């Protein structure tokens, strides 16, 4: 009966985690697809962005699941429930712990290998339209630097923080041997924890910096306000006319039947692409100008100030 109750509680926690996992995957897919470039997107880069973002959010989602399982094993007075004996609680804790370290390992793999490789591969593809083998070699060469940084972090985390007993009669070989014995007994978890903590420190500094800036910029932006949609449409119309005139000047060179030079053809392609972008922006600004949200923001402008 105790084991059945333990399994039931464990399944409840993991079902909640499964629902959160599904919601996170859907969110990541919608988020990446919304903000990526439709014309320059690649399948591998899209999958990489979705997967990496999902792993980071899943790691965060595992924390409330961990708290839920621990709290469910205890009564309101803080004592463990009848079914949550030492073996069951240890099994649940180990399962969650393995989940943490699995996700942390995947994060290290994404940060130091997969994402850099995909990034440098497509950077090389844009600069040089050579064969795939050359692009892979160049991407691996640059990715090797990230792998080196990861190896250094793992080595520091594996050996430096350990509390080695200081024996006066111990030789240097015995000290090194003890280091490896301690590393083997921890199964490399200290190295993994140190690497993840190093990434967390970088993220914490970024969060502190941008949060401070955001809290300062938000009230200033509310007071300053934004450019009206009508004014932006006027500027956009002027840009459209300028691009159209430029296109007419270039195309007028071939009215007598002479073909355009390769440089002019590239310029025409760039201008036509810019013209399409400006016209899409014009339609977007027109819809914004007519929306009820714009009228509402104009009505509460005194409250913003």
C-alpha positions in Angstrom: 0.0 0.0 0.0 2.8 2.4 0.8 4.6 1.6 -2.5 1.3 2.1 -4.4 0.8 5.5 -2.7 4.4 6.5 -3.4 4.0 5.5 -7.1 0.7 7.5 -7.3 2.3 10.6 -5.8 5.3 10.3 -8.1 3.1 9.9 -11.2 1.1 12.9 -10.2 4.2 15.0 -10.0 5.6 13.8 -13.3 2.2 14.2 -15.0 2.3 17.9 -13.9 5.8 18.1 -15.3 4.7 16.5 -18.5 1.9 19.1 -19.0 4.4 21.8 -18.3 6.8 20.3 -20.8 4.2 20.3 -23.5 3.2 23.9 -22.8 6.9 24.9 -22.9 7.5 23.2 -26.2 4.4 24.9 -27.7 5.5 28.3 -26.4 9.0 27.9 -27.7 7.8 26.9 -31.1 5.4 29.9 -31.4 8.0 32.3 -29.9 10.8 31.3 -32.3 8.5 31.1 -35.4 7.1 34.5 -34.6 10.4 36.4 -34.4 12.5 34.6 -36.9 13.1 35.9 -40.4 10.9 34.1 -42.9 13.3 34.6 -45.8 16.6 33.8 -44.1 15.5 31.0 -41.7 17.1 27.5 -41.8 15.6 24.3 -40.5 18.5 23.3 -38.3 18.9 26.8 -36.8 15.1 26.9 -36.1 15.2 23.5 -34.4 18.3 24.5 -32.4 16.7 27.7 -31.1 13.5 25.9 -30.1 15.3 23.0 -28.5 17.8 25.2 -26.5 15.1 27.6 -25.3 12.9 24.6 -24.3 15.7 22.9 -22.3 16.4 26.1 -20.4 12.7 26.6 -19.5 12.2 22.9 -18.7 15.1 23.2 -16.2 13.3 26.0 -14.5 10.0 24.1 -14.6 11.6 21.2 -12.8 12.0 23.3 -9.7 8.3 23.6 -8.8 7.9 19.9 -9.5 10.7 19.2 -7.0 9.0 21.4 -4.4 5.6 19.7 -5.1 7.0 16.2 -4.6 8.8 17.1 -1.4 5.8 18.9 0.1 3.5 16.0 -0.8 5.6 13.6 1.1 5.0 15.6 4.3 2.0 16.3 6.5 1.1 19.9 7.5 3.0 19.5 10.8 6.2 18.7 8.9 6.4 15.0 9.5 6.6 12.5 6.6 3.5 10.6 5.5 3.1 6.9 6.2 4.0 5.9 2.7 7.0 8.2 2.4 9.6 6.1 4.3 13.3 6.5 3.9 13.6 4.3 0.9 10.7 5.9 -1.0 11.7 9.5 -0.3 15.3 8.7 -1.3 14.1 7.1 -4.5 12.0 10.2 -5.4 14.8 12.6 -4.5 17.3 10.6 -6.6 14.9 10.6 -9.6 14.5 14.4 -9.4 18.3 14.7 -9.0 19.0 12.7 -12.1 16.5 14.9 -13.9 18.4 18.0 -12.8 21.8 16.7 -13.9 20.5 15.3 -17.2 19.0 18.8 -18.1 22.2 20.5 -16.9 24.3 18.2 -19.1 22.1 19.0 -22.1 22.5 22.7 -21.4 26.3 22.4 -21.4 26.1 20.5 -24.7 23.9 23.2 -26.3 25.9 26.2 -25.0 29.4 24.9 -25.7 28.9 22.6 -28.8 25.6 22.6 -30.6 24.7 26.3 -30.7 28.3 27.5 -31.5 28.6 24.9 -34.3 25.3 25.8 -35.9 26.0 29.5 -35.6 29.5 29.3 -37.2 28.3 26.8 -39.8 25.7 29.2 -41.2 28.0 32.2 -40.8 30.5 30.4 -43.0 27.7 29.4 -45.4 26.8 33.1 -45.9 30.4 34.2 -46.5 31.5 31.4 -48.7 29.3 29.2 -51.0 31.8 26.4 -51.0 31.3 22.8 -50.3 29.7 21.5 -47.1 32.9 19.7 -45.9 34.8 23.0 -45.8 32.0 24.7 -43.9 31.9 21.9 -41.3 35.7 22.1 -40.8 35.6 25.8 -40.3 32.7 25.6 -37.9 34.4 22.9 -35.9 37.6 24.9 -35.7 35.7 27.8 -34.1 33.6 25.5 -31.9 36.8 24.0 -30.5 37.4 27.2 -28.5 34.0 26.8 -26.8 34.8 23.1 -26.0 38.1 24.2 -24.5 36.3 26.7 -22.2 33.9 23.9 -21.2 36.7 21.5 -20.4 38.5 24.2 -18.3 35.3 24.8 -16.3 34.8 21.1 -15.8 38.4 20.6 -14.6 38.2 23.5 -12.2 34.9 22.3 -10.8 36.3 18.8 -10.5 39.5 19.5 -8.6 39.8 23.0 -7.2 36.9 23.2 -4.7 37.7 19.8 -3.1 38.7 19.8 0.6 41.8 17.7 0.6 43.1 16.7 4.0 46.6 18.1 4.7 48.8 15.2 5.7 52.4 16.1 6.5 53.8 12.7 5.5 51.8 12.4 2.2 53.6 12.6 -1.1 52.6 14.5 -4.1 51.5 11.3 -5.9 49.2 10.5 -2.9 47.6 13.9 -3.1 46.9 13.5 -6.9 45.6 10.0 -6.3 43.2 11.4 -3.6 42.0 14.0 -6.0 41.0 11.4 -8.6 39.4 9.2 -5.9 37.3 12.2 -4.8 36.4 12.9 -8.4 35.3 9.3 -8.9 33.3 9.2 -5.8 31.3 12.3 -6.8 30.8 10.9 -10.3 31.8 14.3 -11.7 28.7 16.0 -10.3 30.8 18.8 -8.7 32.4 19.6 -12.0 28.9 19.8 -13.6 27.6 21.9 -10.8 30.5 24.4 -11.1 30.0 24.7 -14.9 26.3 25.4 -14.6 27.0 27.8 -11.7 29.4 29.7 -13.9 26.8 30.1 -16.6 24.3 31.1 -13.9 26.6 33.9 -12.7 26.8 35.3 -16.3 23.0 35.2 -16.6 22.6 36.8 -13.1 24.8 39.7 -14.1 22.9 40.2 -17.4 19.6 40.1 -15.4 20.8 42.7 -12.9 22.1 45.0 -15.7 19.0 44.8 -17.9 16.5 44.9 -15.0 18.1 48.1 -13.6 18.1 49.7 -17.1 14.5 48.6 -17.7 13.2 50.0 -14.3 14.9 53.3 -15.2 13.9 53.4 -18.8 10.2 52.4 -18.4 9.0 55.6 -16.6 11.1 57.8 -18.9 9.7 56.1 -22.0 6.1 56.5 -20.7 6.7 60.2 -20.2 8.5 60.6 -23.6 6.0 58.7 -25.5 6.3 57.1 -28.9 6.1 58.4 -32.4 2.5 58.5 -33.7 1.5 56.0 -36.4 0.5 58.8 -38.7 3.9 60.4 -38.5 5.6 57.1 -39.1 3.4 56.5 -42.2 4.4 59.9 -43.6 8.1 59.0 -43.2 7.5 55.6 -44.7 5.7 57.1 -47.7 8.7 59.4 -48.3 11.1 56.4 -48.1 8.9 54.5 -50.7 9.0 57.4 -53.1 12.7 57.7 -52.8 13.3 54.0 -53.4 10.9 54.0 -56.4 12.8 57.0 -58.0 16.1 55.2 -57.5 14.7 52.1 -59.2 13.5 54.2 -62.1 16.9 55.9 -62.6 18.7 52.5 -62.7 16.1 50.9 -65.0 16.3 53.8 -67.4 19.8 52.8 -68.3 18.5 49.8 -70.2 15.7 51.5 -72.2 17.8 51.3 -75.4 18.2 47.6 -75.1 21.5 47.4 -73.2 21.6 44.9 -70.4 22.2 46.1 -66.8 25.6 45.3 -65.3 25.8 42.8 -62.5 26.3 45.5 -60.0 23.1 47.3 -61.1 21.2 44.0 -61.1 22.2 43.4 -57.5 21.2 47.0 -56.6 17.8 46.5 -58.3 17.2 43.3 -56.3 18.1 45.1 -53.0 15.9 48.0 -53.8 13.0 45.8 -54.8 13.4 43.9 -51.5 13.5 47.2 -49.5 10.4 48.4 -51.4 8.5 45.2 -50.5 9.5 45.7 -46.8 8.4 49.4 -46.8 5.0 48.5 -48.4 4.5 45.8 -45.8 5.4 48.3 -43.1 2.9 50.8 -44.6 0.1 48.3 -44.4 1.1 47.5 -40.8 1.1 51.1 -39.8 -2.2 51.7 -41.4 -3.8 48.9 -39.3 -2.1 50.3 -36.2 -3.5 53.8 -36.9 -7.0 52.5 -37.2 -6.9 50.1 -34.2 -8.8 50.7 -31.0 -5.6 50.2 -28.9 -4.0 53.3 -30.5 -7.1 55.4 -29.7 -7.1 54.1 -26.1 -3.4 54.9 -25.6 -4.1 58.5 -26.9 -6.9 58.8 -24.3 -4.7 57.8 -21.4 -1.7 59.9 -22.4 -2.2 62.3 -19.4 -2.1 59.3 -17.1 1.2 58.1 -18.6 2.8 61.5 -18.0 
